[in-house]
């Protein structure tokens, strides 16, 4: 983890960190420990050919959200919040010099399977 934290400091503004897996270690605890240390100008993505799927990511996303709500994961989040249909405005805010952290775009919940329809 210390090496990755040092690496974060080397990424240029507007650069991207792509985590491509680690030998013998799950990336979930790693992201919990470093997410609050990612500079607000850096994008983070990951790729794991055998471990990342909607099935494996969903619990991680819920756990990260719970940590954020509890204030246990320090993140710099811009005061603006955008709905999915405002993505153009969100992109403009992201490029703005006035931005103060990560931009939030809210995605509405999807209707559950079988809701409505042929009833």
TADALIN-V398018 format. One line per field, one symbol per residue. ss: DSSP state (H for helix, E for strand, - for the rest). psi: psi as a letter, one per 20 degrees, with the letter a starting at -180 (. if undefined). burial: 1 if it has 9 or more other C-alpha atoms within 8 Angstrom, else 0. A space follows every 50 residues. Layout:
ss->???
psi->???
burial->???
This chain:
ss->-HHHHHHH-------EEEE-------HHHHHHHHHHH-----EEEE---- ---HHHHHHHHHHHHHHHH-------EEEEEEEHHHHHHHHHHHH----- -EEEEE-------------
psi->hhggghhhiipqpjrppookrqojpqighghghihijpqijpqprqpohi horhghhghgghgggggghijinoqopqiqpqrhjkhghghghhiqiiql aqpppppqqqqqpipbck.
burial->00001001001000111000100000000101011110010110001000 01000110010001001100001111110011110010010011000011 1111100000000000000
